[in-house]
């Protein structure tokens, strides 16, 4: 199953970005590029995103990549939800939020 894909929920299209158990490397960078292309191919202010970061371990380079990714997506994303946050990922999200001036809705896990 593709890690980055549009899903339908109650008639609404949502971009699911499945970054569970991700580590820095080629797969992470490929997924980021896939998500970027999908988001930026949509009309501005229309994309709803759901990012699952359960079990992901971030390093400084990943955090920087995510900051620039989220900042570039800002014109296209109407709302973004992040699930699976823990101590480190919460800090990364706060840094991304400050850098991009975006607010993210957060939940502990998908149910």
Secondary structure, DSSP 8 states (H G I E B T S, - for coil): --SEEEEEETTEEEEEEE-TT--SSHHHHHHHHHHHHHHHTS-TT-EEEEEE-TT----HHHHHHHHHHHHHHTTTEEEEEEE---HHHHHHHHHHHHHHT---EEESS--
